[in-house]
């Protein structure tokens, strides 16, 4: 495989940036980010379409060892696919079978269980990784529960910080219920803290709480 053109391409891009001032560099960053967001959403669309081409209900029934069989990669309500579907797509995308399976699962969850979040991603309102994170976090939920999350999260995407989409009732909606027990009652385990502090101390305190929540 020839790799000759690569140094030339890298040189062209570097020279293109050398003459840019701060404003031009920021403009280039915005254009590049838009291109990345569009490409990632397109990858999800391709994954969903690939699943359509190889539906699980189209797999011939066979009891022979090693024969292909249908599997469900996404959550409840998503269509099944042939068990070799992810491997073929992974080869084309230069990723592992597992990564391709997760990509297909996220794409199907977004399209069939989180249509509002999916629409926001396709409109460029939010990057694909946010939609995929929501799909993964809600996969254990029923279709109805996922729809409730969809309705609450989608309007906030692109309007507020991504972390805020998961606060308060949304965290309770996507949290798994242990041992099949009853859902956590609204407000359980939550306390309101009001404190007066200098701006610096308040920023430090909030950043620390956010970090703990992420961990």
Rosetta constraint file for C-alpha pairs under 8 A:
AtomPair CA 4 CA 8 HARMONIC 7.83 0.50
AtomPair CA 5 CA 9 HARMONIC 6.29 0.50
AtomPair CA 6 CA 10 HARMONIC 6.22 0.50
AtomPair CA 7 CA 11 HARMONIC 6.12 0.50
AtomPair CA 8 CA 12 HARMONIC 6.24 0.50
AtomPair CA 9 CA 13 HARMONIC 6.38 0.50
AtomPair CA 10 CA 14 HARMONIC 6.20 0.50
AtomPair CA 11 CA 15 HARMONIC 6.08 0.50
AtomPair CA 12 CA 16 HARMONIC 6.12 0.50
AtomPair CA 13 CA 17 HARMONIC 6.57 0.50
AtomPair CA 14 CA 18 HARMONIC 6.44 0.50
AtomPair CA 15 CA 19 HARMONIC 7.41 0.50
AtomPair CA 16 CA 20 HARMONIC 7.65 0.50
AtomPair CA 17 CA 25 HARMONIC 7.24 0.50
AtomPair CA 20 CA 24 HARMONIC 5.15 0.50
AtomPair CA 20 CA 25 HARMONIC 5.69 0.50
AtomPair CA 21 CA 25 HARMONIC 6.03 0.50
AtomPair CA 22 CA 26 HARMONIC 6.27 0.50
AtomPair CA 23 CA 27 HARMONIC 6.24 0.50
AtomPair CA 24 CA 28 HARMONIC 6.14 0.50
AtomPair CA 25 CA 29 HARMONIC 6.14 0.50
AtomPair CA 26 CA 30 HARMONIC 6.26 0.50
AtomPair CA 27 CA 31 HARMONIC 6.29 0.50
AtomPair CA 28 CA 32 HARMONIC 6.05 0.50
AtomPair CA 29 CA 33 HARMONIC 6.03 0.50
AtomPair CA 30 CA 34 HARMONIC 6.17 0.50
AtomPair CA 31 CA 35 HARMONIC 6.27 0.50
AtomPair CA 32 CA 36 HARMONIC 6.25 0.50
AtomPair CA 33 CA 37 HARMONIC 6.15 0.50
AtomPair CA 34 CA 38 HARMONIC 6.10 0.50
AtomPair CA 34 CA 124 HARMONIC 7.78 0.50
AtomPair CA 35 CA 39 HARMONIC 6.09 0.50
AtomPair CA 36 CA 40 HARMONIC 6.14 0.50
AtomPair CA 37 CA 41 HARMONIC 6.27 0.50
AtomPair CA 37 CA 124 HARMONIC 6.84 0.50
AtomPair CA 37 CA 126 HARMONIC 7.98 0.50
AtomPair CA 37 CA 127 HARMONIC 5.31 0.50
AtomPair CA 37 CA 128 HARMONIC 6.54 0.50
AtomPair CA 38 CA 42 HARMONIC 6.10 0.50
AtomPair CA 38 CA 122 HARMONIC 7.81 0.50
AtomPair CA 38 CA 124 HARMONIC 6.98 0.50
AtomPair CA 39 CA 43 HARMONIC 6.20 0.50
AtomPair CA 40 CA 44 HARMONIC 6.55 0.50
AtomPair CA 40 CA 127 HARMONIC 7.65 0.50
AtomPair CA 40 CA 128 HARMONIC 5.81 0.50
AtomPair CA 41 CA 45 HARMONIC 6.32 0.50
AtomPair CA 41 CA 121 HARMONIC 6.76 0.50
AtomPair CA 41 CA 122 HARMONIC 6.28 0.50
AtomPair CA 41 CA 127 HARMONIC 7.57 0.50
AtomPair CA 41 CA 128 HARMONIC 5.49 0.50
AtomPair CA 42 CA 46 HARMONIC 6.13 0.50
AtomPair CA 43 CA 47 HARMONIC 6.21 0.50
AtomPair CA 44 CA 48 HARMONIC 6.23 0.50
AtomPair CA 44 CA 103 HARMONIC 6.84 0.50
AtomPair CA 44 CA 104 HARMONIC 7.29 0.50
AtomPair CA 44 CA 106 HARMONIC 7.78 0.50
AtomPair CA 44 CA 107 HARMONIC 5.22 0.50
AtomPair CA 44 CA 128 HARMONIC 7.94 0.50
AtomPair CA 45 CA 49 HARMONIC 6.16 0.50
AtomPair CA 45 CA 107 HARMONIC 6.89 0.50
AtomPair CA 46 CA 50 HARMONIC 6.01 0.50
AtomPair CA 47 CA 51 HARMONIC 6.35 0.50
AtomPair CA 47 CA 89 HARMONIC 7.68 0.50
AtomPair CA 47 CA 103 HARMONIC 6.73 0.50
AtomPair CA 47 CA 104 HARMONIC 5.18 0.50
AtomPair CA 47 CA 107 HARMONIC 6.41 0.50
AtomPair CA 48 CA 52 HARMONIC 6.43 0.50
AtomPair CA 48 CA 104 HARMONIC 6.08 0.50
AtomPair CA 48 CA 107 HARMONIC 5.43 0.50
AtomPair CA 48 CA 108 HARMONIC 5.82 0.50
AtomPair CA 48 CA 111 HARMONIC 7.95 0.50
AtomPair CA 49 CA 53 HARMONIC 6.40 0.50
AtomPair CA 50 CA 54 HARMONIC 6.58 0.50
AtomPair CA 50 CA 85 HARMONIC 7.87 0.50
AtomPair CA 50 CA 89 HARMONIC 7.66 0.50
AtomPair CA 51 CA 55 HARMONIC 5.97 0.50
AtomPair CA 51 CA 81 HARMONIC 6.03 0.50
AtomPair CA 51 CA 85 HARMONIC 7.20 0.50
AtomPair CA 51 CA 104 HARMONIC 7.07 0.50
AtomPair CA 52 CA 81 HARMONIC 7.98 0.50
AtomPair CA 54 CA 58 HARMONIC 6.99 0.50
AtomPair CA 54 CA 59 HARMONIC 7.92 0.50
AtomPair CA 54 CA 81 HARMONIC 5.89 0.50
AtomPair CA 54 CA 82 HARMONIC 6.16 0.50
AtomPair CA 54 CA 85 HARMONIC 6.78 0.50
AtomPair CA 55 CA 59 HARMONIC 7.16 0.50
AtomPair CA 55 CA 70 HARMONIC 7.82 0.50
AtomPair CA 55 CA 79 HARMONIC 7.14 0.50
AtomPair CA 55 CA 80 HARMONIC 5.99 0.50
AtomPair CA 55 CA 81 HARMONIC 4.43 0.50
AtomPair CA 55 CA 82 HARMONIC 6.25 0.50
AtomPair CA 56 CA 69 HARMONIC 7.24 0.50
AtomPair CA 56 CA 70 HARMONIC 4.34 0.50
AtomPair CA 56 CA 71 HARMONIC 6.63 0.50
AtomPair CA 56 CA 79 HARMONIC 7.26 0.50
AtomPair CA 56 CA 80 HARMONIC 4.55 0.50
AtomPair CA 56 CA 81 HARMONIC 3.79 0.50
AtomPair CA 56 CA 82 HARMONIC 4.86 0.50
AtomPair CA 57 CA 70 HARMONIC 6.92 0.50
AtomPair CA 57 CA 80 HARMONIC 7.09 0.50
AtomPair CA 57 CA 81 HARMONIC 7.47 0.50
AtomPair CA 59 CA 68 HARMONIC 6.96 0.50
AtomPair CA 59 CA 69 HARMONIC 6.31 0.50
AtomPair CA 59 CA 70 HARMONIC 6.49 0.50
AtomPair CA 59 CA 82 HARMONIC 6.33 0.50
AtomPair CA 60 CA 68 HARMONIC 7.87 0.50
AtomPair CA 60 CA 69 HARMONIC 7.81 0.50
AtomPair CA 61 CA 69 HARMONIC 7.34 0.50
AtomPair CA 62 CA 67 HARMONIC 6.39 0.50
AtomPair CA 62 CA 68 HARMONIC 7.80 0.50
AtomPair CA 62 CA 69 HARMONIC 7.87 0.50
AtomPair CA 63 CA 67 HARMONIC 7.00 0.50
AtomPair CA 68 CA 82 HARMONIC 6.41 0.50
AtomPair CA 68 CA 83 HARMONIC 6.06 0.50
AtomPair CA 68 CA 84 HARMONIC 6.92 0.50
AtomPair CA 69 CA 82 HARMONIC 5.71 0.50
AtomPair CA 69 CA 83 HARMONIC 5.79 0.50
AtomPair CA 70 CA 80 HARMONIC 5.89 0.50
AtomPair CA 70 CA 81 HARMONIC 5.31 0.50
AtomPair CA 70 CA 82 HARMONIC 4.56 0.50
AtomPair CA 70 CA 83 HARMONIC 5.76 0.50
AtomPair CA 71 CA 80 HARMONIC 5.21 0.50
AtomPair CA 71 CA 81 HARMONIC 5.54 0.50
AtomPair CA 71 CA 82 HARMONIC 6.16 0.50
AtomPair CA 71 CA 83 HARMONIC 5.76 0.50
AtomPair CA 72 CA 78 HARMONIC 7.24 0.50
AtomPair CA 72 CA 79 HARMONIC 6.61 0.50
AtomPair CA 72 CA 80 HARMONIC 4.36 0.50
AtomPair CA 72 CA 81 HARMONIC 6.39 0.50
AtomPair CA 73 CA 80 HARMONIC 6.88 0.50
AtomPair CA 73 CA 81 HARMONIC 7.60 0.50
AtomPair CA 73 CA 101 HARMONIC 6.75 0.50
AtomPair CA 73 CA 102 HARMONIC 7.44 0.50
AtomPair CA 73 CA 104 HARMONIC 7.14 0.50
AtomPair CA 73 CA 105 HARMONIC 4.88 0.50
AtomPair CA 74 CA 78 HARMONIC 5.73 0.50
AtomPair CA 74 CA 79 HARMONIC 7.75 0.50
AtomPair CA 74 CA 104 HARMONIC 7.62 0.50
AtomPair CA 74 CA 105 HARMONIC 4.22 0.50
AtomPair CA 74 CA 106 HARMONIC 6.66 0.50
AtomPair CA 74 CA 108 HARMONIC 6.11 0.50
AtomPair CA 74 CA 109 HARMONIC 5.59 0.50
AtomPair CA 74 CA 139 HARMONIC 6.84 0.50
AtomPair CA 75 CA 105 HARMONIC 7.68 0.50
AtomPair CA 75 CA 109 HARMONIC 6.30 0.50
AtomPair CA 75 CA 113 HARMONIC 7.99 0.50
AtomPair CA 75 CA 139 HARMONIC 4.81 0.50
AtomPair CA 75 CA 140 HARMONIC 6.51 0.50
AtomPair CA 75 CA 141 HARMONIC 7.53 0.50
AtomPair CA 75 CA 142 HARMONIC 7.79 0.50
AtomPair CA 76 CA 139 HARMONIC 7.58 0.50
AtomPair CA 76 CA 140 HARMONIC 7.95 0.50
AtomPair CA 76 CA 141 HARMONIC 7.64 0.50
AtomPair CA 76 CA 142 HARMONIC 6.07 0.50
AtomPair CA 76 CA 143 HARMONIC 6.10 0.50
AtomPair CA 77 CA 112 HARMONIC 6.86 0.50
AtomPair CA 77 CA 113 HARMONIC 7.09 0.50
AtomPair CA 77 CA 143 HARMONIC 6.33 0.50
AtomPair CA 78 CA 108 HARMONIC 6.08 0.50
AtomPair CA 78 CA 109 HARMONIC 6.43 0.50
AtomPair CA 78 CA 112 HARMONIC 5.96 0.50
AtomPair CA 78 CA 113 HARMONIC 7.46 0.50
AtomPair CA 79 CA 108 HARMONIC 7.64 0.50
AtomPair CA 81 CA 85 HARMONIC 6.69 0.50
AtomPair CA 84 CA 88 HARMONIC 6.63 0.50
AtomPair CA 85 CA 89 HARMONIC 6.49 0.50
AtomPair CA 86 CA 90 HARMONIC 5.92 0.50
AtomPair CA 86 CA 97 HARMONIC 5.70 0.50
AtomPair CA 86 CA 98 HARMONIC 7.57 0.50
AtomPair CA 86 CA 100 HARMONIC 5.22 0.50
AtomPair CA 86 CA 101 HARMONIC 4.95 0.50
AtomPair CA 86 CA 104 HARMONIC 7.32 0.50
AtomPair CA 87 CA 91 HARMONIC 6.39 0.50
AtomPair CA 87 CA 96 HARMONIC 7.43 0.50
AtomPair CA 87 CA 97 HARMONIC 4.70 0.50
AtomPair CA 87 CA 100 HARMONIC 6.93 0.50
AtomPair CA 87 CA 101 HARMONIC 7.75 0.50
AtomPair CA 88 CA 92 HARMONIC 6.78 0.50
AtomPair CA 89 CA 93 HARMONIC 6.26 0.50
AtomPair CA 89 CA 100 HARMONIC 6.43 0.50
AtomPair CA 90 CA 94 HARMONIC 5.69 0.50
AtomPair CA 90 CA 95 HARMONIC 4.87 0.50
AtomPair CA 90 CA 96 HARMONIC 5.65 0.50
AtomPair CA 90 CA 97 HARMONIC 5.48 0.50
AtomPair CA 90 CA 99 HARMONIC 7.33 0.50
AtomPair CA 90 CA 100 HARMONIC 4.97 0.50
AtomPair CA 91 CA 95 HARMONIC 6.42 0.50
AtomPair CA 91 CA 96 HARMONIC 7.54 0.50
AtomPair CA 93 CA 100 HARMONIC 7.98 0.50
AtomPair CA 95 CA 99 HARMONIC 6.14 0.50
AtomPair CA 95 CA 100 HARMONIC 6.45 0.50
AtomPair CA 96 CA 100 HARMONIC 6.24 0.50
AtomPair CA 97 CA 101 HARMONIC 6.09 0.50
AtomPair CA 98 CA 102 HARMONIC 6.22 0.50
AtomPair CA 99 CA 103 HARMONIC 6.19 0.50
AtomPair CA 100 CA 104 HARMONIC 6.24 0.50
AtomPair CA 101 CA 105 HARMONIC 6.09 0.50
AtomPair CA 102 CA 106 HARMONIC 6.08 0.50
AtomPair CA 103 CA 107 HARMONIC 6.14 0.50
AtomPair CA 104 CA 108 HARMONIC 6.11 0.50
AtomPair CA 105 CA 109 HARMONIC 6.06 0.50
AtomPair CA 106 CA 110 HARMONIC 6.06 0.50
AtomPair CA 106 CA 132 HARMONIC 5.48 0.50
AtomPair CA 106 CA 135 HARMONIC 5.56 0.50
AtomPair CA 106 CA 136 HARMONIC 6.63 0.50
AtomPair CA 107 CA 111 HARMONIC 6.23 0.50
AtomPair CA 107 CA 132 HARMONIC 7.59 0.50
AtomPair CA 108 CA 112 HARMONIC 5.86 0.50
AtomPair CA 108 CA 113 HARMONIC 7.73 0.50
AtomPair CA 109 CA 113 HARMONIC 5.09 0.50
AtomPair CA 109 CA 114 HARMONIC 6.39 0.50
AtomPair CA 109 CA 135 HARMONIC 5.80 0.50
AtomPair CA 109 CA 139 HARMONIC 7.40 0.50
AtomPair CA 110 CA 114 HARMONIC 4.56 0.50
AtomPair CA 110 CA 115 HARMONIC 5.93 0.50
AtomPair CA 110 CA 117 HARMONIC 6.89 0.50
AtomPair CA 110 CA 118 HARMONIC 5.26 0.50
AtomPair CA 110 CA 131 HARMONIC 7.17 0.50
AtomPair CA 110 CA 132 HARMONIC 7.61 0.50
AtomPair CA 110 CA 135 HARMONIC 6.12 0.50
AtomPair CA 111 CA 115 HARMONIC 5.34 0.50
AtomPair CA 111 CA 118 HARMONIC 6.11 0.50
AtomPair CA 113 CA 143 HARMONIC 6.06 0.50
AtomPair CA 113 CA 146 HARMONIC 6.18 0.50
AtomPair CA 113 CA 147 HARMONIC 6.32 0.50
AtomPair CA 113 CA 150 HARMONIC 7.95 0.50
AtomPair CA 114 CA 118 HARMONIC 6.10 0.50
AtomPair CA 114 CA 135 HARMONIC 7.42 0.50
AtomPair CA 114 CA 146 HARMONIC 6.70 0.50
AtomPair CA 114 CA 147 HARMONIC 6.19 0.50
AtomPair CA 114 CA 150 HARMONIC 5.26 0.50
AtomPair CA 115 CA 119 HARMONIC 6.02 0.50
AtomPair CA 115 CA 150 HARMONIC 7.29 0.50
AtomPair CA 116 CA 120 HARMONIC 6.26 0.50
AtomPair CA 116 CA 150 HARMONIC 6.06 0.50
AtomPair CA 116 CA 151 HARMONIC 6.86 0.50
AtomPair CA 116 CA 154 HARMONIC 5.68 0.50
AtomPair CA 117 CA 121 HARMONIC 6.27 0.50
AtomPair CA 117 CA 131 HARMONIC 6.36 0.50
AtomPair CA 117 CA 150 HARMONIC 6.14 0.50
AtomPair CA 117 CA 153 HARMONIC 7.29 0.50
AtomPair CA 117 CA 154 HARMONIC 4.82 0.50
AtomPair CA 117 CA 157 HARMONIC 7.93 0.50
AtomPair CA 118 CA 122 HARMONIC 6.20 0.50
AtomPair CA 118 CA 131 HARMONIC 6.85 0.50
AtomPair CA 119 CA 123 HARMONIC 6.09 0.50
AtomPair CA 120 CA 124 HARMONIC 6.41 0.50
AtomPair CA 120 CA 125 HARMONIC 5.05 0.50
AtomPair CA 120 CA 126 HARMONIC 6.18 0.50
AtomPair CA 120 CA 154 HARMONIC 6.76 0.50
AtomPair CA 120 CA 157 HARMONIC 7.33 0.50
AtomPair CA 121 CA 125 HARMONIC 5.59 0.50
AtomPair CA 121 CA 126 HARMONIC 4.98 0.50
AtomPair CA 121 CA 127 HARMONIC 6.05 0.50
AtomPair CA 121 CA 128 HARMONIC 6.00 0.50
AtomPair CA 121 CA 131 HARMONIC 6.71 0.50
AtomPair CA 125 CA 157 HARMONIC 6.65 0.50
AtomPair CA 125 CA 158 HARMONIC 5.42 0.50
AtomPair CA 126 CA 130 HARMONIC 6.71 0.50
AtomPair CA 126 CA 131 HARMONIC 7.44 0.50
AtomPair CA 126 CA 157 HARMONIC 5.98 0.50
AtomPair CA 126 CA 158 HARMONIC 5.64 0.50
AtomPair CA 127 CA 131 HARMONIC 7.03 0.50
AtomPair CA 128 CA 132 HARMONIC 6.14 0.50
AtomPair CA 129 CA 133 HARMONIC 6.06 0.50
AtomPair CA 130 CA 134 HARMONIC 6.33 0.50
AtomPair CA 130 CA 162 HARMONIC 7.78 0.50
AtomPair CA 131 CA 135 HARMONIC 6.18 0.50
AtomPair CA 132 CA 136 HARMONIC 6.14 0.50
AtomPair CA 133 CA 137 HARMONIC 6.11 0.50
AtomPair CA 134 CA 138 HARMONIC 6.15 0.50
AtomPair CA 135 CA 139 HARMONIC 6.03 0.50
AtomPair CA 137 CA 174 HARMONIC 6.44 0.50
AtomPair CA 138 CA 146 HARMONIC 5.99 0.50
AtomPair CA 138 CA 149 HARMONIC 7.97 0.50
AtomPair CA 138 CA 174 HARMONIC 5.68 0.50
AtomPair CA 139 CA 146 HARMONIC 7.80 0.50
AtomPair CA 140 CA 176 HARMONIC 7.30 0.50
AtomPair CA 141 CA 145 HARMONIC 5.69 0.50
AtomPair CA 141 CA 146 HARMONIC 5.82 0.50
AtomPair CA 141 CA 174 HARMONIC 7.25 0.50
AtomPair CA 141 CA 176 HARMONIC 7.97 0.50
AtomPair CA 142 CA 146 HARMONIC 6.09 0.50
AtomPair CA 143 CA 147 HARMONIC 6.08 0.50
AtomPair CA 144 CA 148 HARMONIC 6.37 0.50
AtomPair CA 145 CA 149 HARMONIC 6.49 0.50
AtomPair CA 145 CA 173 HARMONIC 7.32 0.50
AtomPair CA 146 CA 150 HARMONIC 6.08 0.50
AtomPair CA 147 CA 151 HARMONIC 6.22 0.50
AtomPair CA 148 CA 152 HARMONIC 6.50 0.50
AtomPair CA 149 CA 153 HARMONIC 5.90 0.50
AtomPair CA 149 CA 170 HARMONIC 6.57 0.50
AtomPair CA 149 CA 173 HARMONIC 6.77 0.50
AtomPair CA 149 CA 174 HARMONIC 7.49 0.50
AtomPair CA 150 CA 154 HARMONIC 5.74 0.50
AtomPair CA 151 CA 155 HARMONIC 7.30 0.50
AtomPair CA 152 CA 156 HARMONIC 7.50 0.50
AtomPair CA 152 CA 170 HARMONIC 7.47 0.50
AtomPair CA 153 CA 157 HARMONIC 6.60 0.50
AtomPair CA 153 CA 165 HARMONIC 5.67 0.50
AtomPair CA 153 CA 166 HARMONIC 7.72 0.50
AtomPair CA 153 CA 170 HARMONIC 7.69 0.50
AtomPair CA 155 CA 159 HARMONIC 7.47 0.50
AtomPair CA 156 CA 160 HARMONIC 5.81 0.50
AtomPair CA 156 CA 165 HARMONIC 6.24 0.50
AtomPair CA 157 CA 161 HARMONIC 7.79 0.50
AtomPair CA 157 CA 162 HARMONIC 6.69 0.50
AtomPair CA 157 CA 165 HARMONIC 7.20 0.50
AtomPair CA 158 CA 162 HARMONIC 7.52 0.50
AtomPair CA 160 CA 164 HARMONIC 6.65 0.50
AtomPair CA 160 CA 165 HARMONIC 7.53 0.50
AtomPair CA 161 CA 165 HARMONIC 7.25 0.50
AtomPair CA 162 CA 166 HARMONIC 7.69 0.50
AtomPair CA 163 CA 167 HARMONIC 7.12 0.50
AtomPair CA 165 CA 170 HARMONIC 7.18 0.50
AtomPair CA 166 CA 170 HARMONIC 5.17 0.50
AtomPair CA 166 CA 171 HARMONIC 5.38 0.50
AtomPair CA 167 CA 171 HARMONIC 5.63 0.50
AtomPair CA 168 CA 172 HARMONIC 7.08 0.50
AtomPair CA 169 CA 173 HARMONIC 6.30 0.50
AtomPair CA 169 CA 186 HARMONIC 7.51 0.50
AtomPair CA 170 CA 174 HARMONIC 6.35 0.50
AtomPair CA 171 CA 175 HARMONIC 5.99 0.50
AtomPair CA 172 CA 184 HARMONIC 7.03 0.50
AtomPair CA 172 CA 186 HARMONIC 7.64 0.50
AtomPair CA 177 CA 181 HARMONIC 6.05 0.50
AtomPair CA 177 CA 182 HARMONIC 7.04 0.50
AtomPair CA 177 CA 183 HARMONIC 6.16 0.50
AtomPair CA 177 CA 184 HARMONIC 7.71 0.50
AtomPair CA 184 CA 188 HARMONIC 6.64 0.50
AtomPair CA 197 CA 201 HARMONIC 6.09 0.50
AtomPair CA 197 CA 202 HARMONIC 5.85 0.50
AtomPair CA 198 CA 202 HARMONIC 6.11 0.50
AtomPair CA 199 CA 203 HARMONIC 6.16 0.50
AtomPair CA 200 CA 204 HARMONIC 6.22 0.50
AtomPair CA 201 CA 205 HARMONIC 6.04 0.50
AtomPair CA 202 CA 206 HARMONIC 6.16 0.50
AtomPair CA 203 CA 207 HARMONIC 6.11 0.50
AtomPair CA 204 CA 208 HARMONIC 6.16 0.50
AtomPair CA 205 CA 209 HARMONIC 6.30 0.50
AtomPair CA 206 CA 210 HARMONIC 6.13 0.50
AtomPair CA 207 CA 211 HARMONIC 6.14 0.50
AtomPair CA 208 CA 212 HARMONIC 6.26 0.50
AtomPair CA 209 CA 213 HARMONIC 6.15 0.50
AtomPair CA 210 CA 214 HARMONIC 6.23 0.50
AtomPair CA 211 CA 215 HARMONIC 6.31 0.50
